Amino acid sequence: MTESIKSGLGENDEFIPKGTGMSCPTCWMKFGAGDLMHIAVHESLRGDPILGSNHMLRFFAKQFSSSGRPVDPKGVMVFETACPFCRIQLPKNFGHLPQHIVSIVGDQNSGKSYYLSVLTNKLGDVLYKSFNLRMRDADPTGNAVLNEMQNSIFSAIRPEDAILAKTKLEGDMYVRIKRYGRSMAYPRPFTFNLERVSPRKDLCSLVFYDNAGEHFQPGVNVAESPGALHVAYSDLILFLFDPLNSIQFAKFLQKSKLVQESRRIVDKHNTILSELENRIGTITNTPSDSGYNKSFAFVLNKLDAWEHLLEGGPLEDPIRNEKFDSRIIDKNSERLRAFLMTVCPSVVAAAESIAYKCKFFAACPLGHSPIKVASGLYAPDPSKIDPRFVETPIAWFLNERYPIESNA
């Protein structure tokens, strides 16, 4: 009996789902609970007709143990499930919790990887202390790349040790899957489960994506390079605006003598925002003037470089004394929007056209400006890392979906 026959699906066969209640966090295809594949355990079943010889066989369960658990074709009880389309292993509790996709979007070198690494490192502490929520790693294998990035930043001794590689269209941040007989690169999902501590109750899953900036450049063929499709299915888009790569903002900084260096800037913020809006409309077949039902967090990054320009003093922290105040979120958003309207109003217009729920945030993932360690290469100083406000967009989003302001 061949592996293809044992799995119930040959290499050239296309899976037809029986339901649509779930969405795979890797390939975003929809299927029902009865469509789940299981991952064999017995060593003789190593080798999958789609994934290759290094992966355990994926199969549709037809036999079950006396306790009702599926068993593989060799009779060994199995516990892990896989997507029937891409066959990638699914996170723990998949299908049992509401799943919220968080898409981090920005231009090249806007700091997306640093932001994601610091955010996921700090978020668990903040959610536990302030909101009575526990954040669990739902996919230790899939999240390994992100954990390594966190260690690079927070375990570094020298600045050179804290450098994160640029996210590329191919690399560790992407996983290759076979669809329609072709191998395609999809961004690796980083999945975390949230649960209320007392009374104990599972809440939801957060799935984070960090894309190479090139994915949102005009002319990128979605069919040929589908890595940015997750924005169409996302519940929260977190757009990182880099003031130092904005022509208007950089000139404003130079006039204020906060930035002395004059350099050529390639400003793509408006282009990426427009492409983002078009991409969502194309994938969802929805006219842009209808307004997309998403939360949109516009994050002005590198706060340390421009905070002194804000009238009225520093921004308030909406999470103080382990309590959350959404009124401060609104107040900060209004201040930041008014500030942007004086510097680059077209960016505000582009951001607010994407979603009805649009808020403006500021963040400083590292707490200081990186230092130059080589020609054209900058790195954070490990002794000065002190993140600010990276978690506030997530707190805002969660409070909108699952009110967490009971401590306020």
NUMIKOL-696305 format. One line per field, with one value per residue (C-alpha): residue number from 1; residue in one letter; x, y, z. Coordinates in steps of 0.02 Angstrom, whole numbers. Layout:
NUMIKOL-696305
k: [NUM / ...]
r: [a / ...]
xx: [X / ...]
yy: [Y / ...]
zz: [Z / ...]
END
This chain:
NUMIKOL-696305
k: [1 / 2 / 3 / 4 / 5 / 6 / 7 / 8 / 9 / 10 / 11 / 12 / 13 / 14 / 15 / 16 / 17 / 18 / 19 / 20 / 21 / 22 / 23 / 24 / 25 / 26 / 27 / 28 / 29 / 30 / 31 / 32 / 33 / 34 / 35 / 36 / 37 / 38 / 39 / 40 / 41 / 42 / 43 / 44 / 45 / 46 / 47 / 48 / 49 / 50 / 51 / 52 / 53 / 54 / 55 / 56 / 57 / 58 / 59 / 60 / 61 / 62 / 63 / 64 / 65 / 66 / 67 / 68 / 69 / 70 / 71 / 72 / 73 / 74 / 75 / 76 / 77 / 78 / 79 / 80 / 81 / 82 / 83 / 84 / 85 / 86 / 87 / 88 / 89 / 90 / 91 / 92 / 93 / 94 / 95 / 96 / 97 / 98 / 99 / 100 / 101 / 102 / 103 / 104 / 105 / 106 / 107 / 108 / 109 / 110 / 111 / 112 / 113 / 114 / 115 / 116 / 117 / 118 / 119 / 120 / 121 / 122 / 123 / 124 / 125 / 126 / 127 / 128 / 129 / 130 / 131 / 132 / 133 / 134 / 135 / 136 / 137 / 138 / 139 / 140 / 141 / 142 / 143 / 144 / 145 / 146 / 147 / 148 / 149 / 150 / 151 / 152 / 153 / 154 / 155 / 156 / 157 / 158 / 159 / 160 / 161 / 162 / 163 / 164 / 165 / 166 / 167 / 168 / 169 / 170 / 171 / 172 / 173 / 174 / 175 / 176 / 177 / 178 / 179 / 180 / 181 / 182 / 183 / 184 / 185 / 186 / 187 / 188 / 189 / 190 / 191 / 192 / 193 / 194 / 195 / 196 / 197 / 198 / 199 / 200 / 201 / 202 / 203 / 204 / 205 / 206 / 207 / 208 / 209 / 210 / 211 / 212 / 213 / 214 / 215 / 216 / 217 / 218 / 219 / 220 / 221 / 222 / 223 / 224 / 225 / 226 / 227 / 228 / 229 / 230 / 231 / 232 / 233 / 234 / 235 / 236 / 237 / 238 / 239 / 240 / 241 / 242 / 243 / 244 / 245 / 246 / 247 / 248 / 249 / 250 / 251 / 252 / 253 / 254 / 255 / 256 / 257 / 258 / 259 / 260 / 261 / 262 / 263 / 264 / 265 / 266 / 267 / 268 / 269 / 270 / 271 / 272 / 273 / 274 / 275 / 276 / 277 / 278 / 279 / 280 / 281 / 282 / 283 / 284 / 285 / 286 / 287 / 288 / 289 / 290 / 291 / 292 / 293 / 294 / 295 / 296 / 297 / 298 / 299 / 300 / 301 / 302 / 303 / 304 / 305 / 306 / 307 / 308 / 309 / 310 / 311 / 312 / 313 / 314 / 315 / 316 / 317 / 318 / 319 / 320 / 321 / 322 / 323 / 324 / 325 / 326 / 327 / 328 / 329 / 330 / 331 / 332 / 333 / 334 / 335 / 336 / 337 / 338 / 339 / 340 / 341 / 342 / 343 / 344 / 345 / 346 / 347 / 348 / 349 / 350 / 351 / 352 / 353 / 354 / 355 / 356 / 357 / 358 / 359 / 360 / 361 / 362 / 363 / 364 / 365 / 366 / 367 / 368 / 369 / 370 / 371 / 372 / 373 / 374 / 375 / 376 / 377 / 378 / 379 / 380 / 381 / 382 / 383 / 384 / 385 / 386 / 387 / 388 / 389 / 390 / 391 / 392 / 393 / 394 / 395 / 396 / 397 / 398 / 399 / 400 / 401 / 402 / 403 / 404 / 405 / 406 / 407 / 408]
r: [m / t / e / s / i / k / s / g / l / g / e / n / d / e / f / i / p / k / g / t / g / m / s / c / p / t / c / w / m / k / f / g / a / g / d / l / m / h / i / a / v / h / e / s / l / r / g / d / p / i / l / g / s / n / h / m / l / r / f / f / a / k / q / f / s / s / s / g / r / p / v / d / p / k / g / v / m / v / f / e / t / a / c / p / f / c / r / i / q / l / p / k / n / f / g / h / l / p / q / h / i / v / s / i / v / g / d / q / n / s / g / k / s / y / y / l / s / v / l / t / n / k / l / g / d / v / l / y / k / s / f / n / l / r / m / r / d / a / d / p / t / g / n / a / v / l / n / e / m / q / n / s / i / f / s / a / i / r / p / e / d / a / i / l / a / k / t / k / l / e / g / d / m / y / v / r / i / k / r / y / g / r / s / m / a / y / p / r / p / f / t / f / n / l / e / r / v / s / p / r / k / d / l / c / s / l / v / f / y / d / n / a / g / e / h / f / q / p / g / v / n / v / a / e / s / p / g / a / l / h / v / a / y / s / d / l / i / l / f / l / f / d / p / l / n / s / i / q / f / a / k / f / l / q / k / s / k / l / v / q / e / s / r / r / i / v / d / k / h / n / t / i / l / s / e / l / e / n / r / i / g / t / i / t / n / t / p / s / d / s / g / y / n / k / s / f / a / f / v / l / n / k / l / d / a / w / e / h / l / l / e / g / g / p / l / e / d / p / i / r / n / e / k / f / d / s / r / i / i / d / k / n / s / e / r / l / r / a / f / l / m / t / v / c / p / s / v / v / a / a / a / e / s / i / a / y / k / c / k / f / f / a / a / c / p / l / g / h / s / p / i / k / v / a / s / g / l / y / a / p / d / p / s / k / i / d / p / r / f / v / e / t / p / i / a / w / f / l / n / e / r / y / p / i / e / s / n / a]
xx: [0 / 76 / 92 / -26 / -162 / -135 / -152 / -311 / -246 / -119 / 10 / -90 / -259 / -343 / -431 / -616 / -673 / -835 / -851 / -786 / -782 / -592 / -453 / -275 / -152 / -20 / -112 / -277 / -384 / -551 / -614 / -723 / -682 / -714 / -583 / -435 / -289 / -192 / -4 / 59 / 173 / 241 / 416 / 376 / 252 / 386 / 366 / 220 / 179 / 161 / 285 / 422 / 522 / 571 / 392 / 276 / 128 / -30 / -189 / -378 / -424 / -528 / -482 / -499 / -442 / -560 / -550 / -605 / -436 / -380 / -243 / -124 / -122 / -5 / -126 / -28 / -131 / -102 / -123 / -66 / -173 / -130 / -212 / -288 / -227 / -47 / -26 / 70 / 47 / -89 / -66 / -130 / -317 / -340 / -524 / -577 / -537 / -580 / -429 / -374 / -244 / -128 / -40 / 114 / 142 / 274 / 411 / 582 / 689 / 539 / 580 / 443 / 548 / 612 / 435 / 363 / 503 / 488 / 298 / 281 / 416 / 332 / 149 / 135 / 194 / 78 / -75 / -47 / -12 / -142 / -280 / -287 / -242 / -113 / -23 / 38 / 150 / 27 / 157 / 333 / 401 / 326 / 370 / 552 / 613 / 527 / 597 / 772 / 744 / 689 / 844 / 954 / 886 / 864 / 1011 / 1137 / 1295 / 1362 / 1262 / 1325 / 1238 / 1069 / 1061 / 910 / 924 / 813 / 653 / 673 / 547 / 631 / 708 / 667 / 517 / 435 / 379 / 364 / 205 / 138 / -19 / -87 / 75 / 184 / 297 / 255 / 326 / 202 / 246 / 267 / 125 / 170 / 26 / -14 / -166 / -244 / -342 / -421 / -333 / -478 / -601 / -498 / -565 / -490 / -512 / -438 / -285 / -176 / -84 / 54 / 132 / 287 / 306 / 451 / 414 / 433 / 270 / 171 / 258 / 150 / 168 / 192 / 82 / -28 / -47 / 140 / 188 / 39 / 134 / 32 / -140 / -161 / -203 / -370 / -413 / -338 / -436 / -300 / -179 / -33 / 50 / 225 / 260 / 446 / 465 / 647 / 593 / 458 / 513 / 395 / 428 / 617 / 616 / 512 / 641 / 784 / 699 / 678 / 864 / 822 / 901 / 1057 / 1098 / 1033 / 1012 / 912 / 746 / 637 / 465 / 343 / 216 / 74 / 113 / 108 / -53 / -137 / -75 / -134 / -309 / -313 / -247 / -383 / -518 / -454 / -440 / -607 / -696 / -755 / -761 / -645 / -777 / -878 / -747 / -664 / -722 / -552 / -458 / -316 / -175 / -64 / 96 / 220 / 381 / 546 / 459 / 625 / 675 / 526 / 426 / 487 / 394 / 225 / 131 / 67 / 214 / 246 / 108 / 17 / 33 / -141 / -76 / -30 / -26 / -79 / -240 / -297 / -386 / -455 / -489 / -301 / -294 / -421 / -334 / -163 / -238 / -316 / -152 / -52 / -178 / -175 / 15 / 20 / -105 / 23 / 166 / 100 / -91 / -98 / -37 / -181 / -304 / -230 / -235 / -414 / -477 / -430 / -541 / -678 / -587 / -427 / -321 / -152 / -16 / 166 / 298 / 480 / 521 / 702 / 689 / 835 / 909 / 1018 / 1204 / 1316 / 1421 / 1482 / 1459 / 1270 / 1238 / 1152 / 1111 / 1025 / 1131 / 1080 / 1110 / 985 / 839 / 682 / 525 / 383 / 203 / 232 / 86 / -45 / -117 / -147 / -225 / -340 / -389 / -423 / -525 / -633 / -665 / -657 / -676 / -523 / -551 / -628 / -476 / -488]
yy: [0 / 167 / 317 / 415 / 285 / 270 / 458 / 460 / 600 / 586 / 717 / 776 / 771 / 932 / 923 / 970 / 1027 / 971 / 1127 / 1305 / 1339 / 1350 / 1443 / 1376 / 1501 / 1456 / 1447 / 1531 / 1401 / 1361 / 1190 / 1105 / 1009 / 845 / 888 / 889 / 776 / 689 / 665 / 487 / 438 / 266 / 283 / 167 / 299 / 432 / 510 / 611 / 615 / 805 / 865 / 739 / 603 / 705 / 729 / 606 / 546 / 651 / 548 / 555 / 457 / 301 / 206 / 260 / 198 / 139 / 315 / 390 / 460 / 436 / 308 / 303 / 158 / 63 / 79 / 211 / 348 / 521 / 695 / 819 / 882 / 960 / 1069 / 962 / 1087 / 1129 / 988 / 1100 / 1053 / 1157 / 1247 / 1181 / 1208 / 1252 / 1258 / 1274 / 1459 / 1616 / 1656 / 1836 / 1875 / 2023 / 2082 / 2190 / 2295 / 2424 / 2472 / 2391 / 2437 / 2509 / 2398 / 2267 / 2121 / 2218 / 2274 / 2098 / 2024 / 2154 / 2152 / 1965 / 1966 / 2102 / 2065 / 1912 / 2009 / 2155 / 2047 / 1945 / 2091 / 2212 / 2111 / 1943 / 1856 / 1720 / 1713 / 1541 / 1486 / 1385 / 1322 / 1303 / 1229 / 1360 / 1501 / 1446 / 1577 / 1715 / 1650 / 1656 / 1836 / 1881 / 1799 / 1893 / 2058 / 2026 / 1909 / 2013 / 2075 / 2178 / 2280 / 2165 / 2019 / 2107 / 2132 / 2052 / 2000 / 2091 / 1995 / 1928 / 1855 / 1689 / 1636 / 1579 / 1695 / 1601 / 1422 / 1339 / 1242 / 1152 / 1217 / 1162 / 1070 / 1222 / 1268 / 1439 / 1542 / 1593 / 1697 / 1592 / 1618 / 1649 / 1588 / 1623 / 1572 / 1687 / 1629 / 1717 / 1670 / 1686 / 1615 / 1510 / 1515 / 1502 / 1667 / 1671 / 1645 / 1785 / 1746 / 1869 / 1892 / 1991 / 2019 / 2076 / 2255 / 2201 / 2104 / 2267 / 2350 / 2383 / 2253 / 2104 / 1967 / 1896 / 1730 / 1710 / 1777 / 1752 / 1795 / 1951 / 1872 / 1871 / 2057 / 2015 / 1895 / 1996 / 2069 / 2195 / 2279 / 2358 / 2481 / 2539 / 2716 / 2760 / 2949 / 2942 / 2870 / 3000 / 3147 / 3270 / 3206 / 3203 / 3384 / 3428 / 3345 / 3436 / 3604 / 3564 / 3519 / 3348 / 3264 / 3344 / 3217 / 3252 / 3098 / 3038 / 2963 / 2845 / 2874 / 2732 / 2754 / 2819 / 2691 / 2545 / 2607 / 2624 / 2453 / 2380 / 2449 / 2386 / 2215 / 2191 / 2245 / 2129 / 1976 / 2001 / 2067 / 2216 / 2397 / 2508 / 2642 / 2519 / 2525 / 2366 / 2288 / 2283 / 2370 / 2476 / 2533 / 2667 / 2662 / 2805 / 2713 / 2775 / 2887 / 2934 / 3032 / 3150 / 3146 / 3320 / 3393 / 3349 / 3493 / 3462 / 3356 / 3169 / 3045 / 2965 / 2779 / 2698 / 2556 / 2628 / 2547 / 2385 / 2466 / 2504 / 2664 / 2667 / 2853 / 2883 / 2779 / 2898 / 3053 / 2998 / 2951 / 3124 / 3209 / 3103 / 3125 / 3315 / 3311 / 3209 / 3326 / 3466 / 3361 / 3236 / 3245 / 3134 / 2987 / 3015 / 3013 / 2853 / 2765 / 2814 / 2754 / 2574 / 2540 / 2621 / 2578 / 2675 / 2734 / 2819 / 2756 / 2793 / 2667 / 2647 / 2460 / 2483 / 2636 / 2722 / 2754 / 2611 / 2645 / 2627 / 2468 / 2464 / 2554 / 2562 / 2443 / 2494 / 2394 / 2422 / 2444 / 2298 / 2405 / 2536 / 2428 / 2497 / 2470 / 2596 / 2578 / 2426 / 2331 / 2469 / 2428 / 2248 / 2307 / 2422 / 2281 / 2157 / 2283 / 2310 / 2123 / 2060 / 2205 / 2201 / 2370 / 2299 / 2355 / 2536]
zz: [0 / -52 / 63 / -50 / -31 / 156 / 178 / 76 / -35 / -173 / -221 / -371 / -285 / -228 / -60 / -59 / 115 / 193 / 301 / 319 / 506 / 522 / 435 / 430 / 507 / 377 / 209 / 265 / 176 / 259 / 310 / 440 / 599 / 510 / 379 / 498 / 458 / 595 / 611 / 627 / 772 / 726 / 653 / 508 / 448 / 423 / 251 / 183 / -5 / -1 / 131 / 97 / 182 / 336 / 393 / 477 / 373 / 375 / 367 / 390 / 546 / 519 / 676 / 857 / 1027 / 1164 / 1237 / 1071 / 1017 / 836 / 802 / 654 / 527 / 645 / 791 / 888 / 972 / 895 / 968 / 835 / 691 / 522 / 391 / 252 / 120 / 165 / 293 / 413 / 596 / 680 / 847 / 1012 / 1039 / 855 / 813 / 995 / 1015 / 915 / 807 / 778 / 646 / 681 / 523 / 549 / 393 / 350 / 230 / 225 / 376 / 470 / 619 / 602 / 664 / 814 / 853 / 843 / 948 / 1085 / 1080 / 1104 / 1237 / 1341 / 1305 / 1417 / 1571 / 1536 / 1505 / 1663 / 1780 / 1714 / 1634 / 1724 / 1561 / 1534 / 1367 / 1313 / 1171 / 1065 / 942 / 1018 / 857 / 741 / 862 / 879 / 754 / 852 / 1017 / 942 / 889 / 1066 / 1138 / 1016 / 1082 / 1268 / 1298 / 1201 / 1285 / 1141 / 1014 / 876 / 962 / 957 / 769 / 685 / 504 / 380 / 341 / 165 / 44 / 78 / 243 / 419 / 431 / 288 / 263 / 93 / 58 / -95 / -175 / -345 / -380 / -346 / -200 / -127 / 16 / 151 / 305 / 461 / 587 / 768 / 875 / 1058 / 1161 / 1290 / 1441 / 1588 / 1749 / 1872 / 1839 / 1721 / 1544 / 1371 / 1279 / 1103 / 995 / 926 / 764 / 718 / 545 / 499 / 312 / 207 / 151 / -30 / -18 / -15 / -161 / -315 / -450 / -334 / -406 / -268 / -358 / -383 / -211 / -94 / 65 / 104 / 88 / 277 / 277 / 196 / 338 / 480 / 624 / 667 / 547 / 637 / 518 / 566 / 509 / 508 / 533 / 478 / 310 / 281 / 175 / 259 / 434 / 411 / 352 / 504 / 616 / 530 / 551 / 735 / 743 / 813 / 662 / 590 / 457 / 283 / 173 / 26 / 80 / -20 / 56 / 18 / 157 / 48 / -85 / 38 / 119 / -51 / -105 / 60 / 32 / -147 / -95 / 36 / -86 / -222 / -112 / -22 / -178 / -76 / -138 / -38 / -11 / 94 / 232 / 291 / 453 / 534 / 672 / 605 / 720 / 642 / 745 / 736 / 772 / 846 / 973 / 1053 / 897 / 892 / 1056 / 1104 / 955 / 1031 / 1107 / 1282 / 1340 / 1332 / 1292 / 1436 / 1467 / 1458 / 1568 / 1737 / 1909 / 1824 / 1763 / 1586 / 1534 / 1357 / 1375 / 1368 / 1207 / 1131 / 1197 / 1133 / 964 / 944 / 988 / 867 / 728 / 751 / 750 / 589 / 507 / 525 / 456 / 327 / 314 / 160 / 264 / 386 / 242 / 172 / 342 / 384 / 216 / 257 / 408 / 511 / 673 / 653 / 800 / 806 / 922 / 957 / 1008 / 1046 / 1044 / 1097 / 1208 / 1122 / 951 / 887 / 877 / 724 / 732 / 552 / 388 / 360 / 504 / 667 / 822 / 990 / 1146 / 1261 / 1416 / 1357 / 1297 / 1379 / 1271 / 1278 / 1219 / 1107 / 1187 / 1181 / 1008 / 1064 / 1228 / 1129 / 1011 / 1151 / 1247 / 1093 / 1074 / 1254 / 1377 / 1490 / 1570 / 1728 / 1827 / 1768]
END
